[in-house]
């Protein structure tokens, strides 16, 4: 039962956190913070949907996945821009939903 309730709890708490952030946080970078919080909630949702397994290279894998997540989250928010990545993503018509699916997938990989 815990396997099904934990992702639901992440969804509910993430929704409440996003609502509170949107309602009470007002500063010049609030929109970037809001979108970064969305990426974090999606990452945690993916992580909550997987049960951890013990592997030998777990630390290295976690470091790489976390690095990719941070880089993509900063790109999604608009803080980090790479021209070559812009071109590739536009060529494949990478949308907001595509980013959200990648963040969930990275959380899923992070927890495995």
Sine and cosine of phi, psi and omega as CSV:
sin_phi,cos_phi,sin_psi,cos_psi,sin_omega,cos_omega
0.00,0.00,-0.60,0.80,0.01,-1.00
-0.86,0.51,-0.55,0.84,-0.01,-1.00
-0.87,0.50,-0.52,0.85,-0.03,-1.00
-0.99,-0.11,-0.47,0.88,-0.05,-1.00
-0.98,0.18,-0.55,0.83,-0.05,-1.00
-0.89,0.45,-0.72,0.69,0.08,-1.00
-0.88,0.48,-0.59,0.80,0.05,-1.00
-0.91,0.42,-0.64,0.77,0.06,-1.00
-0.89,0.45,-0.65,0.76,0.05,-1.00
-0.88,0.47,-0.66,0.75,0.02,-1.00
-0.89,0.45,-0.72,0.69,-0.03,-1.00
-0.91,0.41,-0.76,0.65,0.00,-1.00
-0.91,0.41,-0.59,0.81,0.05,-1.00
-0.90,0.43,-0.65,0.76,0.03,-1.00
-0.90,0.43,-0.68,0.73,0.03,-1.00
-0.90,0.43,-0.69,0.73,0.02,-1.00
-0.88,0.47,-0.68,0.74,0.03,-1.00
-0.91,0.42,-0.64,0.77,0.02,-1.00
-0.90,0.43,-0.72,0.70,0.01,-1.00
-0.91,0.42,-0.66,0.75,0.03,-1.00
-0.87,0.48,-0.72,0.70,-0.02,-1.00
-0.91,0.43,-0.57,0.82,-0.07,-1.00
-0.99,0.13,-0.60,0.80,-0.17,-0.98
-0.94,-0.35,-0.28,0.96,-0.05,-1.00
-0.99,-0.17,0.90,-0.44,0.02,-1.00
-0.72,-0.69,0.97,-0.24,0.13,-0.99
-0.47,-0.88,0.06,-1.00,-0.16,-0.99
-0.89,0.45,-0.48,0.88,-0.02,-1.00
-0.97,-0.24,0.32,0.95,-0.08,-1.00
-0.88,0.48,-0.60,0.80,0.00,-1.00
-0.92,0.40,-0.62,0.78,0.04,-1.00
-0.93,0.38,-0.64,0.77,0.06,-1.00
-0.89,0.45,-0.63,0.78,0.03,-1.00
-0.89,0.45,-0.72,0.69,0.00,-1.00
-0.93,0.36,-0.56,0.83,0.07,-1.00
-0.91,0.41,-0.63,0.78,0.05,-1.00
-0.89,0.45,-0.61,0.79,0.07,-1.00
-0.87,0.50,-0.72,0.70,0.00,-1.00
-0.89,0.46,-0.60,0.80,0.01,-1.00
-0.92,0.39,-0.67,0.74,0.02,-1.00
-0.89,0.45,-0.67,0.75,0.02,-1.00
-0.91,0.42,-0.64,0.77,0.05,-1.00
-0.88,0.48,-0.71,0.70,0.00,-1.00
-0.92,0.40,-0.56,0.83,0.07,-1.00
-0.89,0.46,-0.71,0.70,0.04,-1.00
-0.89,0.47,-0.65,0.76,0.01,-1.00
-0.92,0.39,-0.57,0.82,-0.03,-1.00
-0.96,0.28,-0.29,0.96,-0.03,-1.00
-1.00,0.01,0.09,1.00,-0.04,-1.00
-0.78,-0.62,0.61,-0.79,0.09,-1.00
-1.00,-0.09,0.72,-0.69,-0.07,-1.00
-0.92,0.40,0.60,-0.80,0.07,-1.00
-0.84,-0.54,0.58,-0.82,-0.01,-1.00
-1.00,0.07,0.84,-0.54,0.08,-1.00
-0.74,-0.68,0.27,-0.96,-0.05,-1.00
-0.94,0.35,-0.58,0.81,-0.07,-1.00
-0.98,-0.22,0.49,0.87,-0.07,-1.00
-0.85,0.52,-0.68,0.73,-0.03,-1.00
-0.90,0.44,-0.69,0.72,0.02,-1.00
-0.91,0.41,-0.69,0.73,0.01,-1.00
-0.89,0.45,-0.69,0.73,0.01,-1.00
-0.89,0.46,-0.65,0.76,0.01,-1.00
-0.89,0.45,-0.71,0.71,0.00,-1.00
-0.92,0.40,-0.71,0.71,0.00,-1.00
-0.90,0.44,-0.68,0.74,0.03,-1.00
-0.90,0.44,-0.63,0.77,0.06,-1.00
-0.89,0.45,-0.68,0.73,0.04,-1.00
-0.91,0.43,-0.66,0.75,0.03,-1.00
-0.87,0.49,-0.75,0.66,-0.03,-1.00
-0.88,0.47,-0.70,0.72,0.01,-1.00
-0.89,0.46,-0.71,0.70,0.01,-1.00
-0.93,0.37,-0.60,0.80,0.04,-1.00
-0.91,0.42,-0.68,0.74,0.04,-1.00
-0.91,0.41,-0.57,0.82,0.07,-1.00
-0.93,0.38,-0.71,0.71,-0.02,-1.00
-0.89,0.46,-0.65,0.76,-0.01,-1.00
-0.95,0.31,-0.46,0.89,0.03,-1.00
0.96,-0.27,0.14,0.99,0.01,-1.00
-0.99,0.15,-0.62,0.79,-0.02,-1.00
-0.94,-0.34,0.83,-0.55,0.03,-1.00
-0.81,-0.58,0.77,-0.64,0.05,-1.00
-0.80,-0.60,0.86,-0.50,-0.11,-0.99
-0.87,0.50,-0.69,0.73,-0.02,-1.00
-0.90,0.44,-0.63,0.78,0.02,-1.00
-0.93,0.37,-0.62,0.79,0.09,-1.00
-0.84,0.55,-0.71,0.70,-0.04,-1.00
-0.91,0.42,-0.70,0.71,-0.02,-1.00
-0.91,0.41,-0.70,0.72,-0.03,-1.00
-0.92,0.39,-0.60,0.80,0.04,-1.00
-0.94,0.33,-0.55,0.84,0.03,-1.00
-0.90,0.44,-0.63,0.78,0.00,-1.00
-1.00,-0.03,0.11,0.99,0.01,-1.00
0.79,0.61,0.79,0.61,0.01,-1.00
-0.96,0.29,0.88,-0.47,-0.07,-1.00
-0.97,-0.25,0.01,-1.00,0.05,-1.00
-0.87,0.50,-0.66,0.75,0.01,-1.00
-0.90,0.44,-0.60,0.80,0.05,-1.00
-0.88,0.48,-0.69,0.72,0.06,-1.00
-0.87,0.50,-0.70,0.71,-0.02,-1.00
-0.87,0.49,-0.66,0.75,0.03,-1.00
-0.91,0.42,-0.61,0.79,0.04,-1.00
-0.91,0.42,-0.66,0.75,0.01,-1.00
-0.90,0.43,-0.65,0.76,0.06,-1.00
-0.90,0.44,-0.69,0.72,0.00,-1.00
-0.89,0.46,-0.67,0.74,0.02,-1.00
-0.89,0.45,-0.64,0.77,0.07,-1.00
-0.89,0.45,-0.63,0.78,0.03,-1.00
-0.89,0.45,-0.70,0.71,0.03,-1.00
-0.91,0.41,-0.66,0.75,-0.02,-1.00
-0.85,0.53,-0.61,0.79,-0.06,-1.00
-0.99,0.13,-0.24,0.97,-0.05,-1.00
-1.00,0.09,0.00,0.00,0.00,0.00
